[in-house]
Amino acid sequence: MPSLLNIVSPFMHSSMLYKLKSALSNPSNPSNPSNCNKIKVFDLQENITTTYNSIREAARALNINNATIVNYFTNNQKKPYKGRYTFKKV
């Protein structure tokens, strides 16, 4: 039985086909723990620490953009986000 990749490849541009093959051979999603950064989120108002399996998962739970958390780490920020949340890589 032919795979989907073999069926669509004649109709795809070579650069798109390369990207698709790369994505299929090295998936990066929250179900693949090797590609995820576990983080702890401390809520200063509620005094609760929650551990998330990925930055994206934490962002969804807090209803914020995941780039916000990435930038928090990139800028080595110490001040709590919105005066409420601190993030720490596990």
PDB file of N, CA, C and O in Angstrom:
ATOM      1  N   MET A   1       0.844  -1.177   0.000  1.00  0.00           N
ATOM      2  CA  MET A   1       0.000   0.000   0.000  1.00  0.00           C
ATOM      3  C   MET A   1       0.894   1.248   0.000  1.00  0.00           C
ATOM      4  O   MET A   1       1.789   1.355   0.838  1.00  0.00           O
ATOM      5  N   PRO A   2       0.672   2.176  -0.909  1.00  0.00           N
ATOM      6  CA  PRO A   2       1.536   3.366  -0.981  1.00  0.00           C
ATOM      7  C   PRO A   2       1.260   4.326   0.171  1.00  0.00           C
ATOM      8  O   PRO A   2       0.125   4.480   0.624  1.00  0.00           O
ATOM      9  N   SER A   3       2.322   4.958   0.625  1.00  0.00           N
ATOM     10  CA  SER A   3       2.169   5.941   1.700  1.00  0.00           C
ATOM     11  C   SER A   3       1.668   7.257   1.124  1.00  0.00           C
ATOM     12  O   SER A   3       1.770   7.514  -0.076  1.00  0.00           O
ATOM     13  N   LEU A   4       1.131   8.074   2.000  1.00  0.00           N
ATOM     14  CA  LEU A   4       0.632   9.381   1.589  1.00  0.00           C
ATOM     15  C   LEU A   4       1.748  10.212   0.961  1.00  0.00           C
ATOM     16  O   LEU A   4       1.523  10.939  -0.006  1.00  0.00           O
ATOM     17  N   LEU A   5       2.940  10.100   1.514  1.00  0.00           N
ATOM     18  CA  LEU A   5       4.073  10.858   0.994  1.00  0.00           C
ATOM     19  C   LEU A   5       4.360  10.472  -0.452  1.00  0.00           C
ATOM     20  O   LEU A   5       4.647  11.343  -1.274  1.00  0.00           O
ATOM     21  N   ASN A   6       4.289   9.190  -0.777  1.00  0.00           N
ATOM     22  CA  ASN A   6       4.535   8.740  -2.148  1.00  0.00           C
ATOM     23  C   ASN A   6       3.445   9.211  -3.102  1.00  0.00           C
ATOM     24  O   ASN A   6       3.707   9.449  -4.281  1.00  0.00           O
ATOM     25  N   ILE A   7       2.236   9.344  -2.599  1.00  0.00           N
ATOM     26  CA  ILE A   7       1.127   9.776  -3.445  1.00  0.00           C
ATOM     27  C   ILE A   7       1.224  11.258  -3.758  1.00  0.00           C
ATOM     28  O   ILE A   7       1.020  11.659  -4.904  1.00  0.00           O
ATOM     29  N   VAL A   8       1.533  12.085  -2.757  1.00  0.00           N
ATOM     30  CA  VAL A   8       1.537  13.535  -2.975  1.00  0.00           C
ATOM     31  C   VAL A   8       2.861  14.065  -3.501  1.00  0.00           C
ATOM     32  O   VAL A   8       2.890  15.169  -4.044  1.00  0.00           O
ATOM     33  N   SER A   9       3.934  13.342  -3.367  1.00  0.00           N
ATOM     34  CA  SER A   9       5.245  13.854  -3.761  1.00  0.00           C
ATOM     35  C   SER A   9       5.348  14.287  -5.226  1.00  0.00           C
ATOM     36  O   SER A   9       6.042  15.268  -5.497  1.00  0.00           O
ATOM     37  N   PRO A  10       4.703  13.620  -6.184  1.00  0.00           N
ATOM     38  CA  PRO A  10       4.815  14.112  -7.565  1.00  0.00           C
ATOM     39  C   PRO A  10       4.198  15.493  -7.780  1.00  0.00           C
ATOM     40  O   PRO A  10       4.509  16.173  -8.759  1.00  0.00           O
ATOM     41  N   PHE A  11       3.329  15.900  -6.866  1.00  0.00           N
ATOM     42  CA  PHE A  11       2.627  17.165  -7.024  1.00  0.00           C
ATOM     43  C   PHE A  11       3.208  18.293  -6.171  1.00  0.00           C
ATOM     44  O   PHE A  11       2.716  19.420  -6.218  1.00  0.00           O
ATOM     45  N   MET A  12       4.250  17.998  -5.394  1.00  0.00           N
ATOM     46  CA  MET A  12       4.802  18.983  -4.469  1.00  0.00           C
ATOM     47  C   MET A  12       6.110  19.560  -4.995  1.00  0.00           C
ATOM     48  O   MET A  12       6.868  18.886  -5.693  1.00  0.00           O
ATOM     49  N   HIS A  13       6.356  20.810  -4.650  1.00  0.00           N
ATOM     50  CA  HIS A  13       7.626  21.455  -4.958  1.00  0.00           C
ATOM     51  C   HIS A  13       8.707  20.765  -4.132  1.00  0.00           C
ATOM     52  O   HIS A  13       8.429  20.307  -3.024  1.00  0.00           O
ATOM     53  N   SER A  14       9.902  20.681  -4.633  1.00  0.00           N
ATOM     54  CA  SER A  14      10.974  19.938  -3.963  1.00  0.00           C
ATOM     55  C   SER A  14      11.288  20.490  -2.574  1.00  0.00           C
ATOM     56  O   SER A  14      11.588  19.718  -1.663  1.00  0.00           O
ATOM     57  N   SER A  15      11.226  21.815  -2.395  1.00  0.00           N
ATOM     58  CA  SER A  15      11.517  22.377  -1.075  1.00  0.00           C
ATOM     59  C   SER A  15      10.433  21.989  -0.073  1.00  0.00           C
ATOM     60  O   SER A  15      10.729  21.724   1.092  1.00  0.00           O
ATOM     61  N   MET A  16       9.182  21.955  -0.521  1.00  0.00           N
ATOM     62  CA  MET A  16       8.092  21.565   0.358  1.00  0.00           C
ATOM     63  C   MET A  16       8.195  20.080   0.716  1.00  0.00           C
ATOM     64  O   MET A  16       7.928  19.688   1.852  1.00  0.00           O
ATOM     65  N   LEU A  17       8.577  19.277  -0.245  1.00  0.00           N
ATOM     66  CA  LEU A  17       8.752  17.848  -0.021  1.00  0.00           C
ATOM     67  C   LEU A  17       9.863  17.601   0.998  1.00  0.00           C
ATOM     68  O   LEU A  17       9.734  16.727   1.855  1.00  0.00           O
ATOM     69  N   TYR A  18      10.956  18.366   0.909  1.00  0.00           N
ATOM     70  CA  TYR A  18      12.054  18.243   1.866  1.00  0.00           C
ATOM     71  C   TYR A  18      11.574  18.573   3.271  1.00  0.00           C
ATOM     72  O   TYR A  18      11.890  17.856   4.221  1.00  0.00           O
ATOM     73  N   LYS A  19      10.807  19.664   3.410  1.00  0.00           N
ATOM     74  CA  LYS A  19      10.293  20.051   4.720  1.00  0.00           C
ATOM     75  C   LYS A  19       9.364  18.995   5.292  1.00  0.00           C
ATOM     76  O   LYS A  19       9.412  18.698   6.485  1.00  0.00           O
ATOM     77  N   LEU A  20       8.525  18.433   4.445  1.00  0.00           N
ATOM     78  CA  LEU A  20       7.595  17.403   4.895  1.00  0.00           C
ATOM     79  C   LEU A  20       8.340  16.157   5.354  1.00  0.00           C
ATOM     80  O   LEU A  20       8.021  15.589   6.399  1.00  0.00           O
ATOM     81  N   LYS A  21       9.323  15.734   4.585  1.00  0.00           N
ATOM     82  CA  LYS A  21      10.115  14.558   4.970  1.00  0.00           C
ATOM     83  C   LYS A  21      10.849  14.804   6.289  1.00  0.00           C
ATOM     84  O   LYS A  21      10.922  13.913   7.135  1.00  0.00           O
ATOM     85  N   SER A  22      11.394  16.011   6.463  1.00  0.00           N
ATOM     86  CA  SER A  22      12.098  16.350   7.702  1.00  0.00           C
ATOM     87  C   SER A  22      11.155  16.319   8.896  1.00  0.00           C
ATOM     88  O   SER A  22      11.504  15.811   9.962  1.00  0.00           O
ATOM     89  N   ALA A  23       9.967  16.862   8.712  1.00  0.00           N
ATOM     90  CA  ALA A  23       8.992  16.902   9.800  1.00  0.00           C
ATOM     91  C   ALA A  23       8.539  15.504  10.181  1.00  0.00           C
ATOM     92  O   ALA A  23       8.337  15.213  11.360  1.00  0.00           O
ATOM     93  N   LEU A  24       8.376  14.636   9.186  1.00  0.00           N
ATOM     94  CA  LEU A  24       7.928  13.277   9.471  1.00  0.00           C
ATOM     95  C   LEU A  24       9.018  12.435  10.109  1.00  0.00           C
ATOM     96  O   LEU A  24       8.726  11.536  10.898  1.00  0.00           O
ATOM     97  N   SER A  25      10.271  12.717   9.776  1.00  0.00           N
ATOM     98  CA  SER A  25      11.362  11.914  10.331  1.00  0.00           C
ATOM     99  C   SER A  25      11.802  12.394  11.711  1.00  0.00           C
ATOM    100  O   SER A  25      12.413  11.634  12.461  1.00  0.00           O
ATOM    101  N   ASN A  26      11.497  13.649  12.056  1.00  0.00           N
ATOM    102  CA  ASN A  26      11.903  14.200  13.345  1.00  0.00           C
ATOM    103  C   ASN A  26      10.776  15.052  13.916  1.00  0.00           C
ATOM    104  O   ASN A  26      10.875  16.279  13.936  1.00  0.00           O
ATOM    105  N   PRO A  27       9.715  14.416  14.377  1.00  0.00           N
ATOM    106  CA  PRO A  27       8.586  15.214  14.879  1.00  0.00           C
ATOM    107  C   PRO A  27       8.943  15.956  16.159  1.00  0.00           C
ATOM    108  O   PRO A  27       9.610  15.421  17.044  1.00  0.00           O
ATOM    109  N   SER A  28       8.485  17.195  16.235  1.00  0.00           N
ATOM    110  CA  SER A  28       8.692  17.975  17.459  1.00  0.00           C
ATOM    111  C   SER A  28       7.325  18.402  17.969  1.00  0.00           C
ATOM    112  O   SER A  28       6.763  19.408  17.535  1.00  0.00           O
ATOM    113  N   ASN A  29       6.816  17.630  18.879  1.00  0.00           N
ATOM    114  CA  ASN A  29       5.520  17.949  19.462  1.00  0.00           C
ATOM    115  C   ASN A  29       5.529  17.522  20.921  1.00  0.00           C
ATOM    116  O   ASN A  29       6.426  16.795  21.346  1.00  0.00           O
ATOM    117  N   PRO A  30       4.544  17.963  21.694  1.00  0.00           N
ATOM    118  CA  PRO A  30       4.543  17.646  23.121  1.00  0.00           C
ATOM    119  C   PRO A  30       4.491  16.161  23.451  1.00  0.00           C
ATOM    120  O   PRO A  30       4.812  15.770  24.573  1.00  0.00           O
ATOM    121  N   SER A  31       4.090  15.324  22.490  1.00  0.00           N
ATOM    122  CA  SER A  31       4.077  13.893  22.770  1.00  0.00           C
ATOM    123  C   SER A  31       5.467  13.282  22.643  1.00  0.00           C
ATOM    124  O   SER A  31       5.668  12.128  23.021  1.00  0.00           O
ATOM    125  N   ASN A  32       6.427  14.036  22.118  1.00  0.00           N
ATOM    126  CA  ASN A  32       7.809  13.586  22.015  1.00  0.00           C
ATOM    127  C   ASN A  32       8.618  14.303  23.094  1.00  0.00           C
ATOM    128  O   ASN A  32       9.072  15.426  22.873  1.00  0.00           O
ATOM    129  N   PRO A  33       8.809  13.673  24.260  1.00  0.00           N
ATOM    130  CA  PRO A  33       9.424  14.362  25.392  1.00  0.00           C
ATOM    131  C   PRO A  33      10.844  14.851  25.163  1.00  0.00           C
ATOM    132  O   PRO A  33      11.291  15.758  25.865  1.00  0.00           O
ATOM    133  N   SER A  34      11.568  14.283  24.207  1.00  0.00           N
ATOM    134  CA  SER A  34      12.943  14.727  23.990  1.00  0.00           C
ATOM    135  C   SER A  34      13.010  16.141  23.422  1.00  0.00           C
ATOM    136  O   SER A  34      14.044  16.801  23.527  1.00  0.00           O
ATOM    137  N   ASN A  35      11.919  16.611  22.822  1.00  0.00           N
ATOM    138  CA  ASN A  35      11.911  17.937  22.217  1.00  0.00           C
ATOM    139  C   ASN A  35      11.217  18.976  23.081  1.00  0.00           C
ATOM    140  O   ASN A  35      11.016  20.106  22.638  1.00  0.00           O
ATOM    141  N   CYS A  36      10.854  18.625  24.280  1.00  0.00           N
ATOM    142  CA  CYS A  36      10.082  19.530  25.124  1.00  0.00           C
ATOM    143  C   CYS A  36      10.916  20.035  26.297  1.00  0.00           C
ATOM    144  O   CYS A  36      11.814  19.354  26.792  1.00  0.00           O
ATOM    145  N   ASN A  37      10.590  21.240  26.717  1.00  0.00           N
ATOM    146  CA  ASN A  37      11.214  21.822  27.900  1.00  0.00           C
ATOM    147  C   ASN A  37      10.189  21.837  29.015  1.00  0.00           C
ATOM    148  O   ASN A  37       9.232  22.610  28.972  1.00  0.00           O
ATOM    149  N   LYS A  38      10.382  20.981  30.022  1.00  0.00           N
ATOM    150  CA  LYS A  38       9.478  21.024  31.171  1.00  0.00           C
ATOM    151  C   LYS A  38       9.740  22.313  31.922  1.00  0.00           C
ATOM    152  O   LYS A  38      10.886  22.728  32.097  1.00  0.00           O
ATOM    153  N   ILE A  39       8.663  22.939  32.363  1.00  0.00           N
ATOM    154  CA  ILE A  39       8.826  24.171  33.127  1.00  0.00           C
ATOM    155  C   ILE A  39       7.900  24.172  34.330  1.00  0.00           C
ATOM    156  O   ILE A  39       6.832  23.561  34.328  1.00  0.00           O
ATOM    157  N   LYS A  40       8.349  24.879  35.356  1.00  0.00           N
ATOM    158  CA  LYS A  40       7.535  25.097  36.545  1.00  0.00           C
ATOM    159  C   LYS A  40       7.040  26.530  36.499  1.00  0.00           C
ATOM    160  O   LYS A  40       7.792  27.459  36.205  1.00  0.00           O
ATOM    161  N   VAL A  41       5.764  26.690  36.796  1.00  0.00           N
ATOM    162  CA  VAL A  41       5.160  28.014  36.847  1.00  0.00           C
ATOM    163  C   VAL A  41       4.711  28.255  38.278  1.00  0.00           C
ATOM    164  O   VAL A  41       3.937  27.481  38.841  1.00  0.00           O
ATOM    165  N   PHE A  42       5.205  29.333  38.852  1.00  0.00           N
ATOM    166  CA  PHE A  42       4.802  29.688  40.207  1.00  0.00           C
ATOM    167  C   PHE A  42       3.859  30.874  40.131  1.00  0.00           C
ATOM    168  O   PHE A  42       4.211  31.926  39.597  1.00  0.00           O
ATOM    169  N   ASP A  43       2.663  30.701  40.665  1.00  0.00           N
ATOM    170  CA  ASP A  43       1.653  31.751  40.705  1.00  0.00           C
ATOM    171  C   ASP A  43       1.764  32.452  42.056  1.00  0.00           C
ATOM    172  O   ASP A  43       1.448  31.868  43.092  1.00  0.00           O
ATOM    173  N   LEU A  44       2.207  33.690  42.039  1.00  0.00           N
ATOM    174  CA  LEU A  44       2.432  34.434  43.281  1.00  0.00           C
ATOM    175  C   LEU A  44       1.129  34.771  44.000  1.00  0.00           C
ATOM    176  O   LEU A  44       1.102  34.842  45.229  1.00  0.00           O
ATOM    177  N   GLN A  45       0.053  34.979  43.249  1.00  0.00           N
ATOM    178  CA  GLN A  45      -1.226  35.319  43.878  1.00  0.00           C
ATOM    179  C   GLN A  45      -1.848  34.129  44.591  1.00  0.00           C
ATOM    180  O   GLN A  45      -2.381  34.265  45.692  1.00  0.00           O
ATOM    181  N   GLU A  46      -1.778  32.958  43.957  1.00  0.00           N
ATOM    182  CA  GLU A  46      -2.382  31.754  44.526  1.00  0.00           C
ATOM    183  C   GLU A  46      -1.394  30.937  45.363  1.00  0.00           C
ATOM    184  O   GLU A  46      -1.786  30.017  46.081  1.00  0.00           O
ATOM    185  N   ASN A  47      -0.109  31.285  45.259  1.00  0.00           N
ATOM    186  CA  ASN A  47       0.952  30.565  45.963  1.00  0.00           C
ATOM    187  C   ASN A  47       0.970  29.078  45.579  1.00  0.00           C
ATOM    188  O   ASN A  47       1.083  28.201  46.436  1.00  0.00           O
ATOM    189  N   ILE A  48       0.855  28.819  44.267  1.00  0.00           N
ATOM    190  CA  ILE A  48       0.812  27.449  43.734  1.00  0.00           C
ATOM    191  C   ILE A  48       1.898  27.297  42.671  1.00  0.00           C
ATOM    192  O   ILE A  48       2.101  28.185  41.843  1.00  0.00           O
ATOM    193  N   THR A  49       2.592  26.161  42.706  1.00  0.00           N
ATOM    194  CA  THR A  49       3.550  25.825  41.668  1.00  0.00           C
ATOM    195  C   THR A  49       2.980  24.687  40.838  1.00  0.00           C
ATOM    196  O   THR A  49       2.532  23.674  41.375  1.00  0.00           O
ATOM    197  N   THR A  50       3.003  24.865  39.524  1.00  0.00           N
ATOM    198  CA  THR A  50       2.504  23.843  38.610  1.00  0.00           C
ATOM    199  C   THR A  50       3.603  23.509  37.621  1.00  0.00           C
ATOM    200  O   THR A  50       4.269  24.405  37.103  1.00  0.00           O
ATOM    201  N   THR A  51       3.799  22.210  37.354  1.00  0.00           N
ATOM    202  CA  THR A  51       4.792  21.767  36.383  1.00  0.00           C
ATOM    203  C   THR A  51       4.075  21.377  35.097  1.00  0.00           C
ATOM    204  O   THR A  51       3.075  20.659  35.121  1.00  0.00           O
ATOM    205  N   TYR A  52       4.599  21.859  33.977  1.00  0.00           N
ATOM    206  CA  TYR A  52       4.045  21.552  32.661  1.00  0.00           C
ATOM    207  C   TYR A  52       5.097  20.824  31.833  1.00  0.00           C
ATOM    208  O   TYR A  52       6.296  21.037  32.016  1.00  0.00           O
ATOM    209  N   ASN A  53       4.649  19.968  30.926  1.00  0.00           N
ATOM    210  CA  ASN A  53       5.560  19.188  30.093  1.00  0.00           C
ATOM    211  C   ASN A  53       6.194  19.990  28.972  1.00  0.00           C
ATOM    212  O   ASN A  53       7.195  19.560  28.398  1.00  0.00           O
ATOM    213  N   SER A  54       5.637  21.140  28.649  1.00  0.00           N
ATOM    214  CA  SER A  54       6.201  21.959  27.578  1.00  0.00           C
ATOM    215  C   SER A  54       5.821  23.419  27.793  1.00  0.00           C
ATOM    216  O   SER A  54       4.897  23.740  28.541  1.00  0.00           O
ATOM    217  N   ILE A  55       6.552  24.279  27.124  1.00  0.00           N
ATOM    218  CA  ILE A  55       6.255  25.707  27.166  1.00  0.00           C
ATOM    219  C   ILE A  55       4.887  25.963  26.551  1.00  0.00           C
ATOM    220  O   ILE A  55       4.110  26.772  27.059  1.00  0.00           O
ATOM    221  N   ARG A  56       4.603  25.284  25.475  1.00  0.00           N
ATOM    222  CA  ARG A  56       3.320  25.462  24.795  1.00  0.00           C
ATOM    223  C   ARG A  56       2.158  25.065  25.702  1.00  0.00           C
ATOM    224  O   ARG A  56       1.135  25.749  25.738  1.00  0.00           O
ATOM    225  N   GLU A  57       2.314  23.965  26.430  1.00  0.00           N
ATOM    226  CA  GLU A  57       1.269  23.514  27.350  1.00  0.00           C
ATOM    227  C   GLU A  57       1.028  24.546  28.459  1.00  0.00           C
ATOM    228  O   GLU A  57      -0.117  24.827  28.814  1.00  0.00           O
ATOM    229  N   ALA A  58       2.098  25.098  28.992  1.00  0.00           N
ATOM    230  CA  ALA A  58       1.970  26.123  30.035  1.00  0.00           C
ATOM    231  C   ALA A  58       1.294  27.377  29.482  1.00  0.00           C
ATOM    232  O   ALA A  58       0.439  27.970  30.141  1.00  0.00           O
ATOM    233  N   ALA A  59       1.676  27.769  28.287  1.00  0.00           N
ATOM    234  CA  ALA A  59       1.089  28.957  27.673  1.00  0.00           C
ATOM    235  C   ALA A  59      -0.410  28.774  27.460  1.00  0.00           C
ATOM    236  O   ALA A  59      -1.191  29.696  27.695  1.00  0.00           O
ATOM    237  N   ARG A  60      -0.807  27.593  27.018  1.00  0.00           N
ATOM    238  CA  ARG A  60      -2.237  27.333  26.828  1.00  0.00           C
ATOM    239  C   ARG A  60      -2.983  27.414  28.153  1.00  0.00           C
ATOM    240  O   ARG A  60      -4.066  27.994  28.224  1.00  0.00           O
ATOM    241  N   ALA A  61      -2.412  26.839  29.190  1.00  0.00           N
ATOM    242  CA  ALA A  61      -3.066  26.830  30.503  1.00  0.00           C
ATOM    243  C   ALA A  61      -3.204  28.245  31.068  1.00  0.00           C
ATOM    244  O   ALA A  61      -4.179  28.551  31.753  1.00  0.00           O
ATOM    245  N   LEU A  62      -2.226  29.101  30.778  1.00  0.00           N
ATOM    246  CA  LEU A  62      -2.240  30.468  31.304  1.00  0.00           C
ATOM    247  C   LEU A  62      -2.903  31.458  30.345  1.00  0.00           C
ATOM    248  O   LEU A  62      -3.050  32.642  30.648  1.00  0.00           O
ATOM    249  N   ASN A  63      -3.295  30.943  29.185  1.00  0.00           N
ATOM    250  CA  ASN A  63      -3.938  31.764  28.166  1.00  0.00           C
ATOM    251  C   ASN A  63      -3.037  32.921  27.713  1.00  0.00           C
ATOM    252  O   ASN A  63      -3.471  34.067  27.603  1.00  0.00           O
ATOM    253  N   ILE A  64      -1.764  32.577  27.455  1.00  0.00           N
ATOM    254  CA  ILE A  64      -0.802  33.547  26.938  1.00  0.00           C
ATOM    255  C   ILE A  64      -0.095  32.942  25.734  1.00  0.00           C
ATOM    256  O   ILE A  64      -0.193  31.737  25.499  1.00  0.00           O
ATOM    257  N   ASN A  65       0.604  33.749  24.984  1.00  0.00           N
ATOM    258  CA  ASN A  65       1.352  33.279  23.833  1.00  0.00           C
ATOM    259  C   ASN A  65       2.612  32.553  24.309  1.00  0.00           C
ATOM    260  O   ASN A  65       3.274  33.008  25.242  1.00  0.00           O
ATOM    261  N   ASN A  66       2.944  31.432  23.674  1.00  0.00           N
ATOM    262  CA  ASN A  66       4.136  30.690  24.107  1.00  0.00           C
ATOM    263  C   ASN A  66       5.416  31.490  23.904  1.00  0.00           C
ATOM    264  O   ASN A  66       6.407  31.238  24.590  1.00  0.00           O
ATOM    265  N   ALA A  67       5.421  32.452  22.975  1.00  0.00           N
ATOM    266  CA  ALA A  67       6.600  33.301  22.773  1.00  0.00           C
ATOM    267  C   ALA A  67       6.885  34.146  24.012  1.00  0.00           C
ATOM    268  O   ALA A  67       8.031  34.517  24.263  1.00  0.00           O
ATOM    269  N   THR A  68       5.855  34.445  24.778  1.00  0.00           N
ATOM    270  CA  THR A  68       6.033  35.209  26.013  1.00  0.00           C
ATOM    271  C   THR A  68       6.932  34.451  26.982  1.00  0.00           C
ATOM    272  O   THR A  68       7.817  35.035  27.607  1.00  0.00           O
ATOM    273  N   ILE A  69       6.698  33.148  27.102  1.00  0.00           N
ATOM    274  CA  ILE A  69       7.509  32.325  28.010  1.00  0.00           C
ATOM    275  C   ILE A  69       8.908  32.143  27.439  1.00  0.00           C
ATOM    276  O   ILE A  69       9.892  32.197  28.176  1.00  0.00           O
ATOM    277  N   VAL A  70       9.000  31.928  26.137  1.00  0.00           N
ATOM    278  CA  VAL A  70      10.311  31.790  25.491  1.00  0.00           C
ATOM    279  C   VAL A  70      11.134  33.050  25.718  1.00  0.00           C
ATOM    280  O   VAL A  70      12.315  32.970  26.055  1.00  0.00           O
ATOM    281  N   ASN A  71      10.517  34.209  25.535  1.00  0.00           N
ATOM    282  CA  ASN A  71      11.221  35.481  25.744  1.00  0.00           C
ATOM    283  C   ASN A  71      11.610  35.672  27.210  1.00  0.00           C
ATOM    284  O   ASN A  71      12.651  36.263  27.498  1.00  0.00           O
ATOM    285  N   TYR A  72      10.805  35.190  28.118  1.00  0.00           N
ATOM    286  CA  TYR A  72      11.117  35.255  29.550  1.00  0.00           C
ATOM    287  C   TYR A  72      12.467  34.579  29.812  1.00  0.00           C
ATOM    288  O   TYR A  72      13.306  35.104  30.544  1.00  0.00           O
ATOM    289  N   PHE A  73      12.661  33.402  29.199  1.00  0.00           N
ATOM    290  CA  PHE A  73      13.931  32.678  29.378  1.00  0.00           C
ATOM    291  C   PHE A  73      15.057  33.300  28.555  1.00  0.00           C
ATOM    292  O   PHE A  73      16.189  33.401  29.028  1.00  0.00           O
ATOM    293  N   THR A  74      14.755  33.713  27.338  1.00  0.00           N
ATOM    294  CA  THR A  74      15.770  34.300  26.463  1.00  0.00           C
ATOM    295  C   THR A  74      16.362  35.564  27.077  1.00  0.00           C
ATOM    296  O   THR A  74      17.572  35.787  27.015  1.00  0.00           O
ATOM    297  N   ASN A  75      15.507  36.385  27.667  1.00  0.00           N
ATOM    298  CA  ASN A  75      15.952  37.639  28.278  1.00  0.00           C
ATOM    299  C   ASN A  75      16.418  37.464  29.724  1.00  0.00           C
ATOM    300  O   ASN A  75      16.759  38.437  30.397  1.00  0.00           O
ATOM    301  N   ASN A  76      16.428  36.223  30.191  1.00  0.00           N
ATOM    302  CA  ASN A  76      16.848  35.908  31.558  1.00  0.00           C
ATOM    303  C   ASN A  76      16.099  36.784  32.575  1.00  0.00           C
ATOM    304  O   ASN A  76      16.679  37.343  33.506  1.00  0.00           O
ATOM    305  N   GLN A  77      14.812  36.871  32.353  1.00  0.00           N
ATOM    306  CA  GLN A  77      13.957  37.741  33.157  1.00  0.00           C
ATOM    307  C   GLN A  77      13.769  37.175  34.570  1.00  0.00           C
ATOM    308  O   GLN A  77      13.602  35.968  34.744  1.00  0.00           O
ATOM    309  N   LYS A  78      13.797  38.033  35.546  1.00  0.00           N
ATOM    310  CA  LYS A  78      13.594  37.637  36.943  1.00  0.00           C
ATOM    311  C   LYS A  78      12.283  38.186  37.495  1.00  0.00           C
ATOM    312  O   LYS A  78      11.678  37.600  38.392  1.00  0.00           O
ATOM    313  N   LYS A  79      11.854  39.320  36.942  1.00  0.00           N
ATOM    314  CA  LYS A  79      10.612  39.956  37.381  1.00  0.00           C
ATOM    315  C   LYS A  79       9.427  39.071  36.971  1.00  0.00           C
ATOM    316  O   LYS A  79       9.394  38.586  35.840  1.00  0.00           O
ATOM    317  N   PRO A  80       8.467  38.854  37.856  1.00  0.00           N
ATOM    318  CA  PRO A  80       7.312  38.014  37.512  1.00  0.00           C
ATOM    319  C   PRO A  80       6.527  38.585  36.329  1.00  0.00           C
ATOM    320  O   PRO A  80       6.310  39.793  36.233  1.00  0.00           O
ATOM    321  N   TYR A  81       6.111  37.700  35.442  1.00  0.00           N
ATOM    322  CA  TYR A  81       5.305  38.103  34.297  1.00  0.00           C
ATOM    323  C   TYR A  81       3.951  38.607  34.791  1.00  0.00           C
ATOM    324  O   TYR A  81       3.260  37.927  35.550  1.00  0.00           O
ATOM    325  N   LYS A  82       3.587  39.807  34.349  1.00  0.00           N
ATOM    326  CA  LYS A  82       2.349  40.475  34.789  1.00  0.00           C
ATOM    327  C   LYS A  82       2.247  40.572  36.306  1.00  0.00           C
ATOM    328  O   LYS A  82       1.153  40.647  36.865  1.00  0.00           O
ATOM    329  N   GLY A  83       3.409  40.569  36.966  1.00  0.00           N
ATOM    330  CA  GLY A  83       3.430  40.677  38.418  1.00  0.00           C
ATOM    331  C   GLY A  83       2.881  39.458  39.122  1.00  0.00           C
ATOM    332  O   GLY A  83       2.616  39.489  40.324  1.00  0.00           O
ATOM    333  N   ARG A  84       2.712  38.379  38.369  1.00  0.00           N
ATOM    334  CA  ARG A  84       2.047  37.205  38.942  1.00  0.00           C
ATOM    335  C   ARG A  84       2.795  35.885  38.762  1.00  0.00           C
ATOM    336  O   ARG A  84       2.866  35.095  39.704  1.00  0.00           O
ATOM    337  N   TYR A  85       3.350  35.628  37.587  1.00  0.00           N
ATOM    338  CA  TYR A  85       3.928  34.315  37.279  1.00  0.00           C
ATOM    339  C   TYR A  85       5.449  34.381  37.142  1.00  0.00           C
ATOM    340  O   TYR A  85       6.000  35.294  36.526  1.00  0.00           O
ATOM    341  N   THR A  86       6.108  33.386  37.735  1.00  0.00           N
ATOM    342  CA  THR A  86       7.535  33.191  37.460  1.00  0.00           C
ATOM    343  C   THR A  86       7.678  31.829  36.804  1.00  0.00           C
ATOM    344  O   THR A  86       6.920  30.903  37.094  1.00  0.00           O
ATOM    345  N   PHE A  87       8.665  31.714  35.909  1.00  0.00           N
ATOM    346  CA  PHE A  87       8.885  30.481  35.158  1.00  0.00           C
ATOM    347  C   PHE A  87      10.282  29.952  35.459  1.00  0.00           C
ATOM    348  O   PHE A  87      11.230  30.718  35.633  1.00  0.00           O
ATOM    349  N   LYS A  88      10.388  28.634  35.517  1.00  0.00           N
ATOM    350  CA  LYS A  88      11.685  28.004  35.765  1.00  0.00           C
ATOM    351  C   LYS A  88      11.750  26.719  34.955  1.00  0.00           C
ATOM    352  O   LYS A  88      10.823  25.910  34.987  1.00  0.00           O
ATOM    353  N   LYS A  89      12.858  26.532  34.220  1.00  0.00           N
ATOM    354  CA  LYS A  89      13.049  25.287  33.479  1.00  0.00           C
ATOM    355  C   LYS A  89      13.386  24.168  34.455  1.00  0.00           C
ATOM    356  O   LYS A  89      14.126  24.365  35.418  1.00  0.00           O
ATOM    357  N   VAL A  90      12.834  23.000  34.190  1.00  0.00           N
ATOM    358  CA  VAL A  90      13.073  21.844  35.055  1.00  0.00           C
ATOM    359  C   VAL A  90      14.109  20.957  34.429  1.00  0.00           C
ATOM    360  O   VAL A  90      14.460  19.922  34.996  1.00  0.00           O
TER     361      VAL A  90
END
